[in-house]
């Protein structure tokens, strides 16, 4: 999928929450990317819990909110 616009957070990475399987999890926003179909997606480093390995995944805008 081609993207139209990107906003990357190089130094500051705002805290956000991402919705995964019906539960909100804390994460750090890496970038927003607008795709060719004009939908926005967030690249977020998140973890399902304090003792769990963090993952970097893409989420649609409606599954991301400020922490």
C-alpha positions as CSV (number, residue, x, y, z in Angstrom):
1,X,0.0,0.0,0.0
2,X,1.4,3.4,-0.9
3,X,1.4,6.2,1.6
4,X,0.6,9.8,1.1
5,X,2.0,11.5,4.2
6,X,4.1,10.6,7.2
7,X,4.8,12.3,10.5
8,X,7.7,10.5,12.4
9,X,8.5,11.2,16.0
10,X,12.3,10.9,16.1
11,X,13.2,12.3,19.6
12,X,9.9,12.6,21.6
13,X,7.6,9.6,21.3
14,X,4.3,10.5,22.9
15,X,2.7,8.0,25.2
16,X,-0.5,6.4,23.7
17,X,-2.7,3.4,24.3
18,X,-3.5,0.9,21.6
19,X,-6.6,-1.4,21.5
20,X,-5.6,-5.1,21.1
21,X,-8.2,-7.8,21.5
22,X,-10.6,-5.5,23.4
23,X,-7.9,-4.2,25.9
24,X,-6.1,-0.9,25.9
25,X,-2.3,-1.3,26.3
26,X,0.3,1.5,26.9
27,X,2.8,2.2,24.1
28,X,5.0,4.9,22.5
29,X,4.0,6.5,19.2
30,X,6.7,6.2,16.6
31,X,4.9,7.7,13.6
32,X,1.6,8.5,11.9
33,X,1.3,7.4,8.2
34,X,-1.5,8.3,5.8
35,X,-2.1,5.6,3.2
36,X,-3.3,6.0,-0.4
37,X,-6.9,5.3,0.6
38,X,-6.5,8.4,3.0
39,X,-6.7,6.3,6.2
40,X,-4.3,7.1,9.0
41,X,-2.2,4.4,10.7
42,X,0.1,4.7,13.7
43,X,3.3,2.8,14.2
44,X,3.5,2.1,18.0
45,X,5.9,0.2,20.2
46,X,3.7,-1.4,22.8
47,X,3.7,-4.3,25.3
48,X,0.9,-6.4,26.6
49,X,2.2,-6.1,30.2
50,X,5.1,-4.9,32.3
51,X,7.1,-8.2,32.1
52,X,6.3,-8.9,28.4
53,X,8.4,-8.3,25.3
54,X,7.5,-5.0,23.4
55,X,6.4,-5.2,19.8
56,X,6.4,-2.5,17.0
57,X,3.1,-2.8,15.2
58,X,0.8,-0.6,13.0
59,X,-2.7,0.3,14.2
60,X,-5.5,2.1,12.5
61,X,-6.3,5.5,14.0
62,X,-9.5,4.4,15.7
63,X,-7.4,1.9,17.8
64,X,-5.0,4.6,19.2
65,X,-5.7,7.2,21.9
66,X,-3.6,9.5,24.1
67,X,-2.4,7.9,27.3
